[in-house]
């Protein structure tokens, strides 16, 4: 077994306060002697360190060290955390992003023991660690039970990210680094990652700087229900006007696309430590992250063009199963009367930056009293912009049962209308009639080489992936007789721009200021025979977050045409959708001319069409798409705009349309100020073999929320007018006791128990979000009509609150080996559920209220629970076998978590909490000799609840990911390695469960396998 001094050295960088004053004051020779004792490296050392951290912490914890973090193909820290018992992660573009602990995302993230402000999740509780590189971390400790001394504690757990400090390093100068090349099975790009560390540690001062930079291009294919309002785009046929005797899923559309996500990351961590003498030590450190992300997707959309007339017509189940006990059908195959087939290109560009600074003064002169005073300042910014375009294949001409721009029933030659300055750029053969407007405007054929009837397709979702057919059927249109939809898709001249847009953009700004003092007193003789220590601390944190959600509008026809009253249009009209089906004849602003009515002969107003007929390649580069992965079958190749053209969406819109103005989405723009004043008292006790801590924390929370008032629907877009602000203020107290106790049955067998009350604020959108009204075109009325509404927030909602119980048994059977069993239960006293009621009464675009629509609101939930079991084993065979045995080079790190949960929906139906898997399993098998290391890591999650659709659960099916690492030490300073990530090419499947055993496919994500070769060095 390791000696006491060796154990302390191993734990120095993982303890909450690394006792830098003692470390910096040591004599150099003594430190060298201590380091010489620890000649344990590689995966065995990392497992040994994790065992010691778990053994020596008072609370129930798990830990991963820098060896674990750096030696598997884990790009983000979330990828590393998935190996920890009870942690479940979500993937974004194949990389780990958000983290759950024991089934819930209500997790606090700390950086070196204090709250961490990340640009990725400024308004959310769950940690989003996409921009946190694994390579800069020294250790990560996951608290499963509450430690009163921690700055904050989550409902289900707390994650403490710990960067390196000078006192962790050997004396003198030291340096290390790595350089690796990466590629994906599908993207085949030449990506890279580089990281390095330089440190100096002297007798009284130390300095450390580390940095990591990378560029990666990640492949992701999608196939299924097109995203949209509601539950991931899902909707029932009869929700929107269908009259089928049975309900069935009939969304607005289906999509298949190929996406490549480029992530350019730069992160820097720095620290300075100084021994000031007389027991005082000063620490200053900073952590900086910056990530530019481009989500470039090109795909095919098959839809009803968001037209209410299409429901009951555009999808027809041909193979389905009745759902017992209801009037629903679970559909395996559809005939599709496609009202719209178009290619599309989307680029969601996210640029984020965060800075976290910390200054700390510690006092420890070896006496009973110790103290830390700390100040922290953080700020984070994130700008998310969207650019997209549709490559439309329709000629938009009139035919029964299809969407058309030629809407005048008395003259079907009248469609898109443009002023003379635009119409004159087209040959006379493009004019659809001889009608001339009062100012010379003309009707122009928008896409003469497009198809002229609805394609009749078939959609089979009965197998492992969707299969499309029908593209080879002959179809009428501008290419002449005998041509199929495949022919139209292959002909670049058959595409015209349906719309350009930049919508759903958001800018988030956040800052955090923290001031705290922690004091500790160690009794020379136990007080009362059992009380060893008292900790007292106070803390104040001020967090401010503002979220501005917006669409980009541009002004059209300034100084051209007149309004519907015949007045000159001097200022133009602003539009979100630069589209070929948007006509400037709505109530707030008009631009157009007067033309002769075909029946009365009177002059009537005709609005200009916003977007002129535009070829796919007029403003853009185009690409040929014929591979959207294994999850889409039967779709022929097609042309699409290169999504790289929208790497700067705002610049593109300014270049093409002359301007890009922000139009705020009031229901999703808000500001929240959250102030927490807290104090704690914590005691450390020991009585015989029983030891632990008991304490209480009091938190006073002040909340100020600014919400926007939603006004009328803004013309030519999908947002509302901001009608002003409303500010709400409230405060509340929480009294949070916590007990952690352990009993050493023997030196190697330990029992643990903990109880605590926990509180965590809600996602800030649940406080600040206001009303958002959704609209769609109504061809019969010729206006936008209200279809639904969402009230995203309520400042009067209570935070998450819970009672947490934990018990564990741990058996330590070697330096790097242990067995553990833990049981836990969280009684959730308050949480938030989303409920939908049919009580919305809102005016359509013309001011008339015509119908009652569904309104979705957050409401208070009560009486939930999460409970379960964690089982783990860390085994190094060297702890049991002769060191000369070949088998002794092997080891295992495995764990299993069982975490059922329950919440009650408004209908009374009980479901698991969203994003929680009941079963999770990790298995890492490893081998290590003097020079060679190998690890294979397997991660399994059972199905998890994504959301609910009409009280039907929408699940992501179980997933299995396999990662591989091989490394070889050329000498003591140089190591070469190779990694494989997601080597089995796992596919995420999503489905609707109508009843046990009765399900329907919804959509799929396919992430590519990725491979890495690299070299690490140190000196």
N, C-alpha and C positions, 0 to 999 in steps of 0.2 A: 504494500500500500504506500501511497505517497506520504511523505512527511508533512507536518503541519505547515512548514515554511513553503514547501512546493505548492501546496493547495492554495495558500494565500497568494502566491505569485500568479498562479493560473487564474485566480478570480479577480485580480486587481483591476483589469479593464472592464469587468462585467458588473462590479458592484455599483450601486447607485451613485456613490461618491467615491472616486478611486483613491481617496486619501493622498492627493497629490502632494500635500505638504510633507508627508512622511517620505513619499517616493522621491521627491526632488531633493530632500535633505540627506538621503543616504550617501555614504561614501561610494565612490565608483567601484573600487575593488569588491566591496561587499555585494553590490548589485551584480557584478560579473560572476561572482561565485554562485549567486542564486540562479542566474540564468543558465549556468553550466549544468545545474542539476536537472534541468528540464530538457532532456534530449529525446523528446517525444514529438514527432512531427506528423503532418499529413492527416488523413482521415481518422486514424486512431486518436491522434491528439485532439481533434475537434470533438470526437465523441466523448473523450475523457473530460474535456472542459465543460461540455453540456451537462454531463453527469454531476460534476462538482458544483456547478451553478445551481442546479435543481436541489442538490443536497443541502447547500449552505444558505439558501434563501428561506426567510420565515414564511413568506406567502407561498401559495401553490403556483409554481412558474414552470415554463419550459424555455430553453434558450438555444440559439444557434450562434456559432462563433464564426470568425472570419474564414476559417478553414472550410466550414460548411458552405458559407456564402460564396466563396471564390472558386470552389472546386467542382461545382455542378453547373450545367448550362443555364444559370439563373441570371437574366439580364437585369430585372427589377428585383427589389427586395421582396415584393409580393411572391415572386416565383420561389424564392428561398423559404418564405414562410409557409408555403403549402406543405412542407415536410413535417411541420410541427403538429402534434396531436390536437385535434379539435379545430384546426384552422382550415377554412374553405375559401378558395379564391375564385374570382371571376376573371376571365381572360378578355382582352381587347386586342384584336389583331394577332391573337395567339400568345401574347405576353400577359403575365399576371398584372392585374390592375387593382381591383378592390378586394378587401379582405373581410371575412366574417370570423368571429371566434365563437365556437360552440353554437353555431347556427344562426347568429344574429349579426347584422352589420353595425350595431350600436357599440362601436369600439373607439376608444380614445387612442390617438397616436401622440407619443412624446418623442422629443429629440434630446438625448442626454438628460433625461429626467424632467423636462419641462415641455409644455404644450408645443406641438409642431404645427406650423402654418404652411400648408401645401397649396400650390396654385391649382392643383387638380381637383380639390374638393372644398372650395371655400364656403359653399353653402350647404354642405352635407356633413352628416356625422360619420359615415363610413369612410375608412381610410382609402384614398386613391393614391397609390404609390407608383404610378406609371413613370413619373419623372425622377424617382429616387433610385440611383444606380446601386446595385449590390456591392460594387467594388470599393465604395468609400466607407462601408460599415465595418466596425471592429466586432460588434456583437449585436444581437437583437434579443431582448428578453420579453417574453409574453407572460403577463400576469393573468392568471385564471381567477385568483381571489383578490380581494381589495387590500391594498397596502395603504394605510391611512396617511403615511408620510408622502405618498406620491402626489404630485400636483393635482391630478384628476384621475378618475377611474370611470371606465365605461360600464355599460350595463352587463355586457357579456365578457369583457376583458380589456386589457390595456397593453399596447405595444410600445416598448421603449427602444427606439433606434439609437445606437451608441456609436459615435464616430471615434476615430483614433485621437489620442492626445500624446504630447511628448513624453509624459511619464509612463506610457505603455511601451516605449521604445528602449533599445539598449543605449548605453552611454556613448557619446561621441556622435559622429555623423553616420547616418544610415539612409539607404535608399532602396526602393523596390519598384517594380513596374511590370506591365504586361502589354503585349500587342497581339491582336488576333484578327484574323479574317473570317468573315461569315458569309454564308449564302443560303438561299432557300431552294427547296425542290422545284417550286414553280417560278419564283421571281428571278432566280439565277443572277442576282445582282452581286457585285463585289463590295460587300459591306465591311466595316471595320469597327473595332473597339480598342481604345488605348487608355491605360490608366497608369499613374505613377505617384510615388510618395517620396518626399525628401524630409528628413527630420534631423534635428540636432538636440541633444540632451546633455546639459552640463550639470555641475553640482547645484546650481541655484536657478538656472533658467533653461527653458526648453522651447523650441519652435518646431512646428510641423505644418507642412502644406501637402495636400493630396488633391488630385484632380482625375476626372474621367471624362472622356469624350467618345462619342460613337455616332455612327450613321447606320441605320438598318432599314431595309425595305421588306415588308412582311406581307405575305400573300394570304388573302381571305376571300373565299367564294360564298355567295349567298343564293338561296333559292327558296321561294315560297310566297306567302302573303306579303303584299307590298306594305311597308310601314305607313301609318297614317293615324288620324284621330281615333280615340277609343283605346282598345286594348291591342296595341301592336298592329293596328290595321284591321283587326277582326271585326266583322259585323254580320248580323243575320239578314237574310233576304227580305223578310217582312218588316225589318226596322225602317226601311227606306222606300216603302211603297209597294213591295211585292205582295202578291195575294195567293201564294202557294198554300195548299192545305197544311203543309208541314214547314216548320222553320228549318233552315239549313244555312251553313256559313256561306255567305256570298259577299266577299270583300270588294272594295273599290278596284282592286287590281292584284295582279301577281307579278313578281319581279324575279329576274335572275341577273346577277352581276358578278363581275370579277373586280376585286378591290386590292390595291397595293397601298399599304400604309408606310410612308417614310417618316422616320423619327430621327431627328438630329438633336442629340443631347450634349450638354456641357454641364458639369457639376464640379464645384470646388469646395474643399473643406480646409479650414485653417485653424490653428490653435497656438496660443502662447501661454506658457506657465512660468511663474516666477516665485521663488521662495523669498519673501520679504523679511524674514527673520522674526524672532519673538513669537513663532507659531502662526504667523500670517502667510497665506499663500494667495496669489492672485491668478485668475484664469480668465482669458478672453478668447472667444472662438466665434467663428462664423461659418455658415453653411449656405451655399448658393447653388441653385439649380435653374437651368434654362432648357426648355424643350420646344422645338418647332416641329409640328406634326402636320403631315399632308395625307389626307385620306382620299385617295384618287380611285374612283369607281366608274366603270363603264358597263352598261348592261341593257337589257331589253325589258320594257314594261308592256304588259297586256292588261287592259283595264276597260272600265265602262265610262271613262272620261269624266268621273265624278258627276254623272248625270242621274238624277232621280228617275228619269224615264226608263233607264236601263234595267232597274230592278224588276225581278220577275221575268226577265227576258234574257239577260246576258249570260247567266249561268244556269245550267240545267243538270241536276244530278242524274246520272245514268246507272250508277252502281252505288247503293247506299244501304245502311242498316238502321232501322227504327230504334230510337233510344227508348228503353222501357221506362214507363212512368211519365212520359212527356210527349210533346208533339215535334221533337227534333229528329233530324236524320244525321247520322255520321256518314259522310260521303267519302267514297273511294275513287270515283271517277266523275268528271263533269264534261258535258259538251259546252264549249265556250263560244258565244256569239260576240266576238271581240269588237267592241265599238271603237277601240283605239289600239294601235300597235305602234310603238315608237322606241327608238333607242334613246338612251339618256346617259349623261355624264354628270358626275357630282364630285366635288372636291370640298371636304370639310377641313379647313385650315385652323389649327389650334396653335397659338403661341402663348407660352406661359413662362413665368419667371417668379422665383420666390427667393427671399433673403431672410435668414434667421441669424440674429446676433445675440450673443450671451456674454455677460460680464459677471464674474463671481469672486467674492472675497471670502476666504475660509480662515477660520481660526481654530488651531489645535496645537496646544503647547505640551501635549502629553498629560494634561490634568483632566479632571472629571468633566469640565465644561468645554463644549465645542459649539461652533456656530458657522452658519453660511448665510451670507447676504447676496442676493442675486437680482439682477435686472436683465430683462430680455426685451428685444424689439424685433418684430417681424413684419414684413409686408409681402404681399403676393398679388400678381396681376395675371389675368388670363383673357385673351381675346380669341373668340371663336367665330370664324366667318365661313359662310357657305357660298359656293358658286355652282350653278347648275344650268343645264340646257337640255332641251328635248329635240331629238331628231325625228320629226313627224313623217310618217309614210302615207297618210291619208290625203286625198285631194279635196276633202271637205265638201264635196258637192252633195246635192240633195238626193236621197233615196229613202224610201220608207224604212223605219226601224233603225236608223243610224244617226249619230250626232252630226250636225252639219252647221256650217257657218252661213249657208244660203237659206236664211230663215224666213224671208218674206214669202208667205204661202201664195201670194198673188203674182209673184214674179221670182221664180226660182233662179234666175240669173244674178240676183243681187246677193252678194256675199261681202267679202272684205273690201273696204272703201278707203281711198287715200287721196290726199290733196294732189293737185296737179304737179307739184314739184317732185313728188315721188312717183306718181303714175307715169309721168313722161319718161322715166328711166326704163320703162318696160316697152317692148314692141306692142303694136296694136293687137297682135294675135293673142296677147295675154288679157285684153279687156274682155269681160264676160258679157257685155252688152253695150249699147250705144248711149246709155244714160250718162248725162254730164251734170255735175253738181253746179250750184249757183256760183261757185268760185272756181270751177274747172276741174273738180275732183272726179275720179273714175273708180269703177269697180274692177278689181284686178284679180285674176285667177291665182290663188295662193300657192298651188303646187300641181301644175298640170300633169306631171309624170307620176303622181301618187296613185295608190290603188283606189278603186271606186265603189267597193262594197265591203261590208263587214266580213273579215276572215272568219271562217268556221273551223275552230280548232278543238282538240280534245286534250284533256288534262287528267292524267292517271297518277294518283298519289297512293296507290295501294301497295307499292313496293318500298324498297329502302330509300329511293329518291324519286322525285317527280319525272315523269316522261311525257313530253309534248308530242303531238302529231297533228297533221292537217296542213302543214306549211306547203306541201306539194300539191294542194288542190288548186285548180285553175280559178283565177279571180279576175274580175274586170278592172279596167283602169287605164291610165295614160300610156302604158307600155303596149297596149293592144291585145288582141285575142291570144289565148293560149298561154298566158303568163301566170305563174304561180306567185304566192307570197314570197317564196324563196327568191324568185327573180327580182322582185321589188327590193328585198333586203340586200341583194348583191349589187344593185344599181345605185351608185352614189348620187345620181341626178334625181332619184325618186324621193330624196329626203328634203324637207324644208324645216326651218326652225319653228317648232311649236311654241317655245317660250324660253327666254332667259330669265333667271331670277337669282336673288341672293336673300334667303329667308332663314328665320330661326337663328339669327346671329346673336351673340351675347358678349358683353364685356363685364368682367367681374374684377372688383378691386377690394382688397381686404388688408387690414392691419391689426396688429396685436401688440399690446404692451403689458408686461407682467413685472410685478415687484413682489419679492417675497423674502422673508427671514425665517430661518429654521435654527432652532437651538436644541442642544442635547445635553443631558446631565447623567453621567454614569456614577452610581452610588458605589463608594469604596467597599461598603458592606451592604448586602441586599437589604432593602428597606422592608421591614416586617418579615424578613427571612426569605422573601421570594421576588421582590421588585428590584430589578437591576438597573433600569434606565427609564428616563422620562424624556419625551420629545415634545416640543411645543413650537408651532409655526403659524405665521399669518401670511396671507397671499391676496393680492389684488390683480385681476386681469381685466383689461378693456379690449373687447374685440368689436371691430366695425366692419361690416360687409355691405357692399352695394352691388346689385346685379341689374344690368340694363340689357333687356332683350329687345331686339329690333330687326326689322326688315329694311333692305335698301330700296328706296323709291328713286325714280328718275323722272324728270319733267319732259313732256312731249308736246310738240306742236305749239311752242311758244311763239306768239305773233302770227299764227296761222289759223284760218277758219273763224267760226263764230260759235256762240253757245246756242242753246235751244230757244233763246229769245231773240236771236239775231244780232246780239251784241258782239263786237270784236273780241276775240280770244287773245288778250295781250300777255297774260302770264303763263299760259299753258296749263296742262293738267298732269298731276303726278300719279305714277303707276308703279306698283310692286312687280306685277307680272308683265314683262315685256313680251307680250304674247300675241299670237295671231288670232285668238278668239276673244280678246278683250276690246270692247267697243266703247269709245268715250262719249257715252250718252247717259251716264248715271246722274244722280240727283245733286251731288255736291259740286261737280265741275264737268263741263262739256266742251268738246272741240269737234267741229264738223262743218257741214254745209247743209243746204236745203236741196231736196230733190223732189221730182214729181211723183206723187202717189200713183201706183199703177191702176187703182180703181177710181178714185175721185178726181185725179188730175191736179189736186191741190199740192202746194209745196209743203213737205214735211221734213223734219230734221233727220239727218243721217250723220251719226257719229263716225269719226275716223277710227280705223283699226290701229291699235297701238304699235304693233310690230309689222314692219313692211315685209313682204315675201323675201325670205333670206335663205340662200343655199347653206348647206351644212358647213361648207368650207369658206364662206364669205369672210368671217372674222377669225376663223379657227383652223387649227390643224386637225386632221381626221385620222382615225386609226381603224383597222379592220379587226373585229373581235370574233373569234370562232372557237374559243375555249374558255368556258366558265367553270371548269373543274368537273369532278365526277358526279356532282350532285344535281346537275341539270343535263337532261338527255333529250335529244330530238330537236333542239333549236339550231337552225342553220346560222351561218355567219352573217354579220351585219356591220354597217358603218356607224361610228360614233365619234363625237368630238373627243380629242385628247384632253383628259381632265387636268393635265398639267397646265393648260391654258388658264385655269382658274386658281393657280397658286397664289395670286393676289386678286381676290374677287372684287374688291373695291376699285382697284386700278382698272380692271377689265371693264367694269360698268361705266366708269368715268370716260374711258377711251372710246367706247362704242356709243354710249348714250349721252355723253356730255356732262353727266353728274351722277352722284350716288348719295342720296340724303337718307339719314336715319329716321325711320318712323317707329317710335317706341311701341312695344307691345305692353300695354299697361298692366294686364293681368299677370305678367311674368317679370315685371320690373319692380324692384323693391329695395329697401335698405333696412338693415337690422343692426342695432347697437346692443351688445350683450356684455354686461358688467357683472363680474362675480367677485364678491368679497368672502373670504373663507378663513377659518382658523381651525386648528386641530390640536388635540392632546392625545399622545400615544404613549403607552407604557410597554416595557419589555419585562417579562417575568420568567422565572425558572424555579421549579420545585421538583427536586429529584430528577427523574427522566422526562418530566413534563416541562415544556417551554413554549414561548410564543409571544404574541403582542395583542394588546387590546386598546382600542382608542375610539375617538369620536371626532367627526368633522362636521362643522356647521357652515353652510353655504347660503349666502344671501344673493339672489339673482335679480338684477334689474334689466328689464327688457323694454326697448323702444323700437317700434316697428312703423315704417312708413310704407303705406300701400297706395297704389294709384287707383283712381276711380275710372271705371270703364264707361266710355261714352258710345256714340253711334259708330257703326261699322264704317271704316274708311273706304272710300271708293277705290276700285281697281287694285284691291289687295285683301289680305286676310288678317287684318288687325282692327283695333278700335281706336277711336280718338281718346287721348288722355284728357280726362275731364277734371283733373285736380288731384290733390293728395288728401289722405286721412292718416293721422298719426295716433298710434295707441301706445300707452305706457302701462306697465304692470310690474310688480315685484313679488317674490315669494321666497320662503325659507325652506331649507332641507336640513334635517338632522340625521347624520349618517354614521351609525356605529359600525365597527368592524372588529372581528376577532379572528386571529390566526393562531392555532395551537398545534403542537406536534408532541408525540410521545415516542421515545426511543425504546422499543421493546428489547432490542439488542443494539449493539454498535452498528449493525448493518440493516436492521429492520425498523422502519419508522412508520408511525400512523400520523395522519394529519386531519385537521378539521378546521373549517372556517365558516363564518356567517357574516353577512354585511347587508346593509341597505345601500342601494346605488341610485344615482340620478344622472341623467344626461339630457341636455337640451335637444330639441327636435332638429331635423333638417330645417334650415332657415326658410326654405320655400314654404314649408308648412305653417310658418308664422306670417311671412310677408306676401305670398302670392294672392292676387285678387282674382276678379272674375275675367275669364277669357271666353268670348263667344265665337263659336265655329260656324262658318257659312259655306254654302256651295251654290253653284249656278243652278237656276231653274229655267230651262229653255222655254217652257210654256209661258212663264211670266216675264222672261227676259231680264231678270234681276238676280242679285244674290239673296238667298233666303237662309234663315237661321236653322241649323241642323242639330246643335247641341251646345252645351256650355260647361265650363270647368271653373269651379272656385278652388284655386290651388292652395289657399292658405287661410288661417284663422289665428290671429294673435292671442286669442283666449285659450288655445289648446294647452293642456298640461304637458310638461316634459315626460320623457320616459322615466319610470320609476319601477324598482323591483326589489324583492328580497332574494338574496343569493345564499345558497347552501352548498358546501363542498365537503367531501371526505375522500381521503386517499390513503393507500398503503404503498410503501416504496421499499424495495429490497435491493440493497447495494451489494453486488456479488463480485466486484472487481474494480480495478482502476477505471475502466471504460465500459463497465457492464452493470446493468440494473434492470429490474422489472418494476412496473408500477401499474396500479389500478386506481382509478378515481371515479367517483360518482358525483353528479351535480344536479342542482335544480334551481331554476330561476322562476319565481312567481312574479309575473309582470303585472304590476298594479295599474299602470296607465301606459298607453301607446296610442298610435294613430292608425285608423283604418280609412279606406276610401270607399264611399258609398254613393250610389247613383239613385236619384229619385226623379220621377216624371212630373216636375212642377215648374219648369222654366217657361216663362212667358216674355218673349222679347220681340221687338219689331223687326220685320224684314227691312231691306234696303229702302223701300218706299215708305217706311214708317208704319206699316200695317202689321198688327199681331195676328197671325193666321193659325198658329198651332201651339201645342204644349210640347216642349222638348225635354230630353233628359239632362239633368245637371249633376255633375260629379263633384263631390265635396269631401274634404278631409273631416273626419269626426273622431271624437274620443272613443278609444277602445279600452275595454277593461277585462280583466280575468284571463289573460293569456298565460302560457307557461312554456318553458323549454326545460327539458330534463334529459339526462343521459349518462353514458358510461364511457370512460376513456381507458384503453388498455395499451400498454407500451412495453417494448423490450429493446434495450440496447445491449448487444452482445459482441465483445471482442474475444475471439477464440484464444488469443494469447493469454487471456486471464485464466484459462482452464487447461491449456495444453502446453507441452514442452515448447519453448521458444524456437527450437530447431525444427519443429514439425512444420511441414508445408501447410497443413490445415490451419495452423495457428495464425497464418497471415490473413485469414478471412474474418469477416464480421457482418453483423446484421443490425439494422436500425429499423424497427417496424412499430406501427401503432394502428389502432382501430378506435373510431369514435362512433357511438350510437347516440343520436341526439334528436329524438322525436319532439315535436312542438305542436302547439294548438292555439288557434285564435278563432273567434266567432264572427262570422259575417253578418250583415244586416238581416239576411234571410233566416238566420239561426243556424246555418250550415257551418260546420267546423272544418277548418283546413289548417295545414301547417303554416308557420310564418313564411313569408316570401324569402326566397334565396337560401332556404335551409335544406340541406340534405340529411336524411335520417341516418345514412350510413356513409362513413368515410374510412378509407384504408390507405396506408402508406407502407411500402416495403422497399428498403434500400439494402441491397447486397453489395458488399465491398471486399476488395482484396488489396493488400499493401505489403510489399517487401522492401528491400533496401532502396530500390530505385523506381519500381513500377507500382502504379496505383490504378485501380479500375472500380467504377461504381455504376450500378444500374438502379434507377429509381422509378418505381411504379406508384402512381397516384390514382385512386378510384373515388368518385363521388356518385352516390345514388341520385335518383331524380330529385329535382328541386322545383318549388313553385316559382314560376316567373311572374304571373299575375292571374287575375280572374276575368273571365268573359261570361257575363250574365250568371254569375255564381258557379260557372263551370271552371275548374282549375286549368290553367295553361302551364304545362310542365316543360322543363328541359330534361330530357332523358339522361340516364346515367352516362358518365364519361370516364374514360381511362386514358391517362397520359403516361408515356414512357420516355425517360431521358437517360442518356448514357454519357459517361466521362471516362477517358483514358489519359494517363499522364506518365511521363518518364523523366526522372532526374538525371540529366546529363552529368552534372556534378552538383556540389553543394549550392551553387549560385544560379544555375540555369535549369529550367524545367520546360519541356515541350508537352503539349496536350492537344486532345481532340475531343469535341463534344457533339452529341446529337440530341436535339430537342424535338419532342413530339415525333419520335421516329416511326411510330405506327400510323401517323396521319389521322388522328382522331377527328370525328365529325360530331358536332353538336346538333342533336335532334330536338325539335320543339313540337309538342302536340297538345291538342285539347282533349281533356278527358270528360266525356259526357256522363259516364258511369263506369264503375270498375269493369275493365275488359272491353269497354266501348270507347274508342279513341279516334281522332282524326288528325292527320298530319297538318302542321301549320307552317314551319319553315326550318331551314338548316343553315348552319355555318360550317364551313370547311377551312381549317387552318393548315398551312403547309408544314412539312418537316423542315427543320433547319440544322445546318451543320457548321462547325467551327473548328479551325486549327489555330493554335497560338503558342506563344512562348512567354514564360514568366522569368523574371530575373531579380536578383537582390545582391546588394553589397553593402 
